[in-house]
Amino acid sequence: MKPIRQLSPDVSSRIAAGEVIENPASVVKELLENSLDAGAGRITVELKEGGKTFIVVEDDGFGIPYAELPLAVERFATSKITGVDDLSHIGSFGYRGEALASVCAVSRLEIRSRRQGEEGGMLRAEGGIVSLHVTLPCRQGTRIQVEDLFFNLPARKSFLKGSATEARRAVNVVREYSATFPGVAFRALSENREVFSTDGCLDRVEVLRKVWGTGETPRHYIVASGPLKVETAWHPSPGSRRRDSIIFFNGRRVRDAAVSAALSSCGEAASGNWMFFITVPARLLDVNVHPGKAEVRCHSSLPVFDTVRRSVLDLVEGGSMTAEGLQTLSDLPLKRDMARRAGSGPFPGQPREEGLFARVGEPRFPPSIDAGGSGVAGARRFICRIGSGYLLFEESDGLLIIDPHAAHERILFERISGRPSGAMPQKIPVPVDLPPSLSERAEGSRTELEELGFRFGKGQGGVTLESVPGGSSTSGFLDPLDLLRSTVAAIEDGLPPEFPLAGVPGQSCKAAIKISDSISLEEAEALLEDLFHCEEPAMCPHGRPTFIRLRDRDLSRLFGRGQGNE
């Protein structure tokens, strides 16, 4: 057994850089976000060989003072935050002080920058080591040149795709951010040829036409519910079942299970390209949850799921329902506090470690935490079962319809597993060659797959699958390729990618009550109580909705009763 040693700064910086920088598109994303943080009105991106050998990002932002240029490439050096308290309300893209340091650690870097009224400067560095820092006349703003990406990490460099693929990915980053910031003029060049540009016209719909390359005007919808604002854009694809979504939270390009599940729950009619621009107060959004900042955690996914789903339905169905959110974010801290006081698990007062199945003779659901009616269920009145077994509740301003099977499945899923997380990789005895079609699809979802525990290698015939998530053998898949295909399909369909991996969803599905099972008043109320204490109450582990809400205004609209109609 080798002794424990402190890693050298060179090794640790390369490891850290590998978490942030995956490919040229990652570099472009980090540098674009720096430019936007600097208040840039114009941003130009240049690529050669897909960015593998040459990337330039130039802006007209505030610029970096000459004296601070060496600090800009140091880890944990940033102008965005100053203390721990700032982490609770981050309004900028950057805050860790890792982006430029990570780029610098795996490339040959040059920065030219000048702040208004000050002298300009230039810094050159290679593999994280500064070699030159001099004053230099230059225009206001910042120009960052990145050459020979991963020159000192040949293993990572070998995983880069062809120049055309890498260029397409990097330009797509520019396209996506141009839609999020229509007031900024973006320009992207590949091999000295302009491939995309916007003029900063402030018209998001016009920018979306360029992003999606369509002459048709995308359908566009904006809705606000309390502090939550959701702006939705859709370009339909008739005849296609595919749903592609791009999600921005407070301007950040992220993945989000609640938004993906909301879109997935709307059926094949919602096929096409979607963009969601979601805004919430910074204090209700935790952005420090992913090494590459590819995910954020909202205080609760319930109002996001609800509002996004209604926005999608309103666009798809041509306005048959309002898309206003049904719950304001200001209500959420109280519900979280109630859940914490009730116990450590989703079932009030019961630990997560208890078994999946209730003992014989025990009720399927424990009593509500507040028999006096001040709990979640106390704010709603159970009316009856409708249809094939759905539970109908009356709320203060409308109706709530619950699928008891999906709701119970969500409760059991969180009870025995908590929030799913990536598993330790489990090596396959003999690496499996990936078919070309699956290899291409897996490459497009590589980040999510590796987070879950999949590991890939290089074989004589191309990419090989070397490891799968530990414990995934319980999921019922007989072949590693089947497991990979299922997980890739889940990601492509907008479902949370961890759902095909664990045996928990299957167990919770089998153990959950069936929609046709009889259920008492007390059990219905307890089911509702437990559901709304879950971390993700809006969807079952397979991504289907657990409930639907109809507010009074929705009913009035469905019956054609607008304001002033008696």
C-alpha positions in Angstrom: 0.0 0.0 0.0 1.5 3.3 -1.0 1.7 6.2 1.5 -0.7 9.1 1.3 1.0 12.1 -0.4 -0.1 15.6 -1.1 -0.4 16.1 -4.9 1.8 18.7 -6.5 0.2 21.9 -7.7 0.8 20.9 -11.3 -1.1 17.6 -10.9 -3.9 19.0 -8.8 -4.4 21.9 -11.3 -4.7 19.5 -14.2 -7.2 17.3 -12.3 -9.3 20.4 -11.5 -9.1 21.7 -15.0 -10.4 18.3 -16.3 -13.5 18.8 -14.2 -14.2 22.2 -15.8 -12.8 21.9 -19.3 -14.0 18.9 -21.4 -13.6 20.2 -25.0 -13.4 23.4 -27.0 -17.1 24.1 -26.3 -16.3 24.1 -22.6 -13.6 26.8 -23.2 -16.0 28.9 -25.3 -18.7 28.6 -22.6 -16.4 29.7 -19.8 -14.9 32.6 -21.8 -18.4 33.7 -23.0 -19.7 33.8 -19.5 -16.6 35.9 -18.4 -17.4 38.3 -21.2 -21.0 38.6 -20.2 -20.0 39.2 -16.5 -17.8 42.0 -17.8 -20.8 43.7 -19.3 -19.8 43.1 -22.9 -22.0 44.5 -25.7 -20.2 42.7 -28.5 -18.5 39.3 -28.4 -16.6 37.5 -31.2 -15.5 33.9 -31.1 -12.9 32.5 -33.6 -12.1 28.8 -34.1 -9.6 26.8 -36.0 -9.7 23.0 -36.3 -12.9 23.1 -34.2 -11.1 25.0 -31.4 -8.6 22.1 -30.8 -5.7 24.3 -31.9 -7.0 27.8 -31.8 -9.8 29.7 -29.9 -10.2 33.4 -29.6 -12.9 35.1 -27.6 -12.9 38.9 -27.8 -15.2 41.4 -26.1 -15.7 45.1 -25.4 -16.4 44.7 -21.7 -14.9 46.4 -18.7 -11.5 44.8 -19.2 -8.9 43.5 -16.6 -6.4 46.0 -15.0 -2.8 45.3 -16.0 -1.8 44.6 -12.4 -4.5 42.0 -12.0 -3.7 39.9 -15.1 -1.5 37.3 -13.2 -4.3 36.9 -10.6 -6.8 36.2 -13.4 -5.1 32.9 -14.1 -4.7 31.9 -10.5 -7.1 29.3 -8.9 -9.7 30.8 -6.5 -9.0 34.4 -7.5 -12.2 36.2 -8.6 -13.8 39.6 -8.6 -17.3 38.1 -8.4 -17.6 37.3 -4.6 -15.7 38.3 -1.5 -17.1 36.1 1.3 -19.2 33.1 2.3 -22.4 35.2 2.4 -22.1 36.0 -1.3 -22.6 32.3 -2.1 -26.3 32.5 -1.1 -27.2 35.0 -3.8 -24.8 34.7 -6.7 -25.8 36.9 -9.6 -22.8 36.4 -11.9 -21.8 33.4 -14.0 -18.4 33.1 -12.4 -17.7 32.9 -8.7 -15.2 30.1 -8.1 -12.2 31.7 -9.7 -11.5 28.5 -11.7 -12.5 29.1 -15.3 -9.4 31.0 -16.6 -7.1 29.0 -14.3 -8.5 25.8 -15.7 -8.1 26.9 -19.3 -4.6 28.1 -18.6 -3.6 24.8 -17.0 -4.4 22.8 -20.2 -3.4 25.2 -23.0 -1.1 27.9 -24.2 -2.9 31.1 -23.3 -2.6 34.7 -24.2 -4.7 37.5 -22.6 -4.8 41.1 -23.9 -6.9 43.5 -21.9 -7.5 47.1 -21.0 -9.8 48.9 -18.6 -11.1 52.3 -19.6 -8.7 55.1 -18.6 -5.9 52.7 -17.8 -2.9 51.2 -19.7 -3.4 47.9 -21.4 -1.5 44.7 -20.8 -0.7 41.3 -22.1 -0.1 38.0 -20.3 1.1 34.7 -21.7 1.1 31.4 -20.0 1.7 27.7 -20.8 0.3 24.8 -18.8 -0.5 27.1 -15.9 2.9 28.8 -15.8 3.1 32.6 -16.6 5.9 33.3 -19.0 5.3 36.9 -19.9 3.5 39.9 -18.4 4.0 43.3 -20.1 2.1 46.5 -20.8 0.7 46.7 -24.3 -1.5 49.2 -26.2 -4.8 47.6 -26.9 -8.5 48.4 -27.2 -10.8 48.5 -24.2 -12.1 45.0 -23.3 -10.5 41.6 -23.3 -9.1 39.3 -25.9 -8.3 35.7 -24.8 -6.4 33.4 -27.2 -6.3 29.6 -26.4 -3.9 27.4 -28.4 -3.2 23.7 -28.4 -5.9 22.6 -26.0 -4.9 19.6 -23.9 -1.3 19.7 -25.2 -0.2 18.4 -21.8 -3.1 15.9 -21.4 -2.8 13.5 -24.3 -5.3 11.1 -22.9 -8.0 13.8 -22.7 -6.9 15.2 -26.1 -7.5 11.7 -27.7 -11.1 11.8 -26.8 -11.8 15.0 -28.7 -14.0 14.5 -31.8 -13.3 15.6 -35.4 -12.9 19.3 -36.1 -16.3 19.6 -37.7 -18.0 18.1 -34.6 -16.1 20.2 -32.1 -16.7 23.3 -34.2 -20.4 22.6 -34.3 -20.5 22.2 -30.5 -18.7 25.4 -29.8 -20.8 27.4 -32.2 -23.9 26.0 -30.7 -22.8 27.4 -27.3 -22.6 30.9 -29.0 -26.1 30.3 -30.6 -27.6 29.4 -27.3 -26.2 32.3 -25.3 -27.2 34.7 -28.1 -30.8 33.7 -27.5 -30.4 34.2 -23.8 -28.8 37.6 -24.3 -30.5 39.1 -27.3 -29.1 42.6 -26.4 -25.6 41.4 -27.0 -24.1 41.2 -30.5 -22.5 37.8 -31.0 -20.3 36.7 -33.9 -18.8 33.2 -34.5 -16.1 32.4 -37.1 -14.7 29.0 -38.1 -11.6 28.8 -40.3 -11.9 32.6 -40.9 -15.5 32.2 -42.2 -18.5 33.7 -40.4 -20.9 30.9 -39.4 -23.3 32.8 -37.1 -24.0 36.4 -36.0 -26.5 38.6 -34.2 -26.7 42.3 -34.0 -27.8 42.8 -30.4 -31.3 43.9 -31.5 -33.0 43.0 -28.2 -35.6 41.0 -30.1 -35.4 37.4 -28.7 -37.9 36.0 -31.2 -35.8 37.4 -34.1 -32.6 35.9 -32.6 -34.4 32.5 -32.1 -35.1 32.4 -35.9 -31.4 32.6 -36.5 -30.6 30.1 -33.8 -33.0 27.6 -35.2 -32.4 28.5 -38.8 -36.0 28.9 -39.7 -38.0 31.4 -41.6 -41.0 30.8 -39.4 -41.5 32.8 -36.3 -41.1 30.6 -33.2 -44.0 30.4 -30.8 -43.2 32.4 -27.8 -44.8 32.6 -24.3 -44.0 34.5 -21.1 -45.5 33.9 -17.8 -44.8 35.1 -14.3 -45.9 33.6 -11.0 -44.7 35.5 -8.0 -40.9 35.7 -8.2 -40.8 32.9 -10.8 -40.7 33.9 -14.5 -40.7 31.4 -17.3 -40.2 32.4 -20.9 -40.8 29.6 -23.4 -40.0 29.4 -27.1 -41.0 26.5 -29.4 -40.3 25.6 -32.9 -42.6 22.6 -33.8 -41.4 19.6 -35.7 -44.6 17.9 -37.2 -44.2 14.2 -37.7 -41.3 13.9 -35.3 -41.3 12.4 -31.8 -38.1 14.0 -30.7 -38.1 16.8 -28.1 -34.9 18.9 -27.9 -34.8 21.3 -25.0 -32.3 24.0 -24.0 -32.8 25.2 -20.4 -31.5 28.5 -18.9 -31.8 29.3 -15.2 -31.0 32.9 -14.5 -29.1 33.0 -17.7 -27.1 29.8 -17.0 -27.2 26.9 -19.5 -28.1 23.9 -17.4 -29.8 20.5 -17.2 -32.9 20.3 -15.1 -34.9 17.2 -14.4 -38.1 19.0 -13.4 -38.2 21.0 -16.7 -37.3 17.9 -18.8 -40.0 15.9 -17.0 -42.6 18.6 -17.5 -41.9 18.7 -21.2 -41.9 14.9 -21.5 -45.2 14.7 -19.7 -46.9 16.8 -22.4 -46.8 14.0 -25.0 -45.8 13.7 -28.7 -47.7 16.8 -29.6 -44.8 18.8 -27.9 -42.2 17.5 -30.3 -39.7 20.0 -31.7 -37.1 22.4 -30.4 -37.8 24.2 -27.1 -36.0 26.8 -25.1 -36.8 27.7 -21.5 -35.6 30.9 -19.9 -36.4 30.6 -16.2 -35.8 33.4 -13.8 -35.9 33.1 -10.0 -34.4 35.2 -7.2 -30.8 34.4 -6.7 -31.4 33.5 -3.0 -33.7 30.6 -4.1 -31.2 29.1 -6.5 -28.1 27.1 -5.5 -25.6 27.3 -8.4 -22.7 25.6 -6.6 -23.8 22.0 -7.1 -21.8 20.8 -10.1 -18.1 21.0 -11.0 -18.9 22.3 -14.5 -21.9 24.4 -13.3 -24.1 22.2 -15.6 -26.8 21.9 -13.0 -28.4 24.2 -10.4 -30.8 23.4 -7.6 -33.9 25.4 -7.2 -35.5 25.7 -3.7 -38.2 23.5 -5.0 -38.9 22.0 -8.4 -42.7 21.9 -7.9 -43.5 25.4 -9.1 -41.0 25.1 -11.9 -42.4 21.8 -13.1 -46.0 23.2 -12.8 -45.4 26.4 -14.6 -43.2 24.9 -17.4 -45.8 22.2 -18.0 -48.6 24.7 -18.3 -46.6 27.0 -20.6 -45.9 24.0 -22.9 -49.5 23.0 -22.9 -50.6 26.5 -23.6 -48.3 26.7 -26.7 -49.2 23.2 -27.9 -52.9 23.5 -27.4 -53.2 27.0 -28.7 -54.1 28.6 -25.4 -56.6 26.1 -23.9 -55.2 26.6 -20.4 -53.5 29.5 -18.6 -49.8 28.9 -18.0 -49.6 30.9 -14.7 -47.8 29.0 -12.0 -50.0 27.5 -9.3 -47.7 28.1 -6.4 -45.4 31.0 -5.5 -41.9 30.4 -4.4 -42.5 32.5 -1.3 -44.6 29.6 0.1 -41.8 27.1 -0.1 -39.7 27.7 2.9 -42.6 26.9 5.2 -43.2 23.5 3.5 -39.5 22.6 3.7 -39.5 23.5 7.4 -42.6 21.3 7.9 -40.9 18.4 6.2 -37.7 18.8 8.3 -39.6 19.0 11.6 -41.6 15.9 10.6 -38.6 13.7 10.3 -35.6 12.8 8.2 -37.5 10.9 5.5 -40.4 11.8 3.3 -42.7 9.8 5.6 -43.4 12.1 8.6 -41.5 11.0 11.7 -40.0 7.9 10.1 -36.4 7.3 9.1 -35.4 6.5 5.5 -33.9 3.2 6.6 -37.2 1.5 7.2 -38.2 -1.2 4.8 -40.1 -0.7 1.6 -43.1 -2.8 2.6 -45.4 -1.9 5.5 -46.0 -4.6 8.1 -49.2 -6.7 7.9 -52.0 -4.9 9.5 -50.4 -1.4 9.4 -51.9 1.3 7.3 -50.1 2.0 3.9 -49.7 5.6 4.8 -49.0 7.0 8.3 -51.3 9.7 9.8 -50.9 13.2 8.6 -48.5 15.3 10.7 -51.2 17.7 11.8 -54.6 16.2 12.5 -56.0 19.7 13.2 -56.0 20.5 9.5 -53.0 22.9 9.3 -50.8 20.5 7.4 -50.6 20.1 3.6 -53.7 17.9 3.4 -55.6 20.2 5.8 -55.5 22.9 3.2 -57.4 20.6 0.8 -60.6 18.7 1.0 -60.8 15.2 -0.5 -64.0 14.9 -2.6 -64.0 11.5 -4.3 -62.3 9.2 -6.7 -62.9 9.8 -10.4 -62.3 8.0 -13.7 -60.3 4.8 -13.2 -59.2 5.8 -9.7 -57.8 9.3 -9.6 -58.1 11.2 -6.4 -60.0 14.6 -6.6 -59.2 17.2 -4.0 -60.7 20.7 -3.6 -58.3 23.5 -3.0 -59.0 27.1 -2.0 -58.8 28.3 -5.6 -59.4 25.2 -7.7 -59.1 21.4 -8.0 -56.2 19.0 -7.5 -56.2 15.6 -9.3 -53.7 13.0 -8.1 -52.6 9.7 -9.7 -52.3 7.6 -6.5 -50.0 5.0 -8.1 -47.5 7.6 -9.4 -47.7 9.6 -6.1 -47.1 6.5 -3.9 -44.3 5.4 -6.3 -42.6 8.8 -5.7 -43.0 8.5 -2.0 -41.5 5.0 -1.8 -38.7 5.9 -4.2 -37.5 8.8 -2.0 -38.1 6.8 1.2 -35.7 4.0 0.3 -33.2 5.9 -1.8 -33.4 9.6 -1.3 -32.3 11.7 -4.2 -30.6 9.4 -6.8 -26.9 10.1 -7.3 -24.1 8.7 -9.4 -22.7 5.3 -8.5 -19.1 4.1 -8.3 -18.1 2.6 -11.6 -18.1 -1.2 -11.9 -15.7 -2.6 -14.4 -17.0 -5.0 -17.1 -14.8 -8.2 -17.3 -14.3 -7.7 -21.0 -14.7 -4.2 -22.5 -17.6 -4.0 -25.1 -17.2 -2.3 -28.5 -19.9 0.2 -29.1 -21.8 0.1 -32.4 -21.1 3.3 -34.4 -24.7 4.6 -33.9 -24.6 4.1 -30.2 -21.1 5.5 -29.9 -22.3 8.8 -31.5 -25.3 9.0 -29.2 -23.3 8.2 -26.1 -20.7 10.9 -27.0 -23.5 13.5 -27.1 -24.4 12.6 -23.5 -20.9 11.7 -22.3 -21.0 14.2 -19.3 -24.2 12.8 -17.9 -23.1 9.2 -18.5 -19.8 9.6 -16.8 -21.4 11.3 -13.8 -23.6 8.2 -13.4 -20.6 5.8 -13.5 -20.2 4.8 -17.1 -16.6 4.7 -18.3 -15.3 4.5 -21.9 -12.1 3.6 -23.5 -10.4 3.3 -26.9 -10.4 0.0 -28.7 -9.2 -1.1 -32.1 -12.7 -0.7 -33.6 -13.4 2.6 -31.9 -15.0 3.5 -28.5 -15.4 0.7 -25.9 -17.6 0.5 -22.8 -15.3 -0.4 -19.8 -17.5 0.3 -16.7 -21.1 0.6 -15.8 -22.6 2.2 -12.6 -22.1 0.0 -9.6 -25.2 -1.8 -8.4 -26.9 -1.5 -11.8 -27.1 -5.3 -12.1 -30.3 -5.2 -10.0 -32.0 -3.2 -12.7 -32.9 -6.2 -14.8 -30.7 -5.4 -17.7 -28.8 -8.5 -19.0 -26.4 -6.7 -21.2 -24.2 -3.6 -20.6 -25.1 -2.2 -24.0 -28.8 -2.5 -23.1 -28.2 -0.5 -20.0 -26.2 2.1 -21.9 -28.9 2.3 -24.6 -31.7 2.8 -22.0 -29.8 5.5 -20.2 -28.9 7.4 -23.4 -32.6 7.1 -24.5 -33.7 8.5 -21.1 -31.4 11.5 -21.5 -32.5 12.1 -25.1 -36.1 11.9 -24.1 -35.6 14.5 -21.4 -36.0 12.1 -18.5 -33.6 12.2 -15.5 -30.8 9.9 -16.6 -30.4 8.0 -13.4 -33.9 6.5 -13.6 -33.0 3.4 -15.7 -30.0 2.6 -13.5 -31.2 1.6 -10.1 -33.5 -1.2 -9.0 -35.3 1.3 -6.8 -37.7 2.7 -9.4 -38.8 -0.9 -10.3 -39.2 -1.8 -6.6 -41.1 1.3 -5.8 -43.3 0.8 -8.9 -44.2 -2.8 -7.9 -44.8 -1.9 -4.2 -46.9 1.2 -4.9 -50.7 0.9 -4.7 -52.4 0.4 -8.1 -54.7 3.1 -9.4 -57.7 0.7 -9.0 -56.9 -0.3 -5.4 -59.5 0.9 -2.8 -58.3 3.7 -0.6 -59.9 5.3 2.5 -60.3 9.0 3.2 -57.5 8.9 5.8 -55.2 7.1 3.4 -55.9 9.6 0.6 -55.1 12.5 2.9 -51.9 10.8 4.2 -50.9 10.1 0.6 -51.3 13.8 -0.3 -49.4 14.8 2.9 -46.5 12.5 2.2 -46.3 13.5 -1.5 -45.9 17.2 -0.8 -43.0 16.4 1.6 -41.0 14.8 -1.2 -38.1 16.5 -2.8 -39.6 16.0 -6.3 -43.4 15.7 -5.7 -44.4 16.7 -9.2 -43.3 13.5 -10.9 -42.9 9.8 -10.4 -39.4 8.2 -10.7 -40.2 7.5 -14.4 -40.9 11.2 -15.1 -44.7 11.0 -15.3 -46.7 13.7 -13.5 -48.1 12.7 -10.1 -50.8 15.4 -10.1 -52.6 18.0 -12.3 -54.0 21.2 -11.0 -57.0 23.2 -12.4 -57.4 26.6 -10.9 -60.6 28.6 -11.0 -59.2 30.8 -13.8 -58.4 27.6 -15.8 -62.0 26.4 -15.5 -63.3 29.8 -16.4 -61.2 29.8 -19.5 -62.1 26.3 -20.5 -65.8 27.3 -20.3 -65.2 30.5 -22.2 -66.0 32.7 -19.2 -63.7 35.6 -19.4 -63.8 38.6 -17.1 -67.1 40.3 -17.2 -69.0 37.2 -18.3 -71.6 36.1 -15.7 
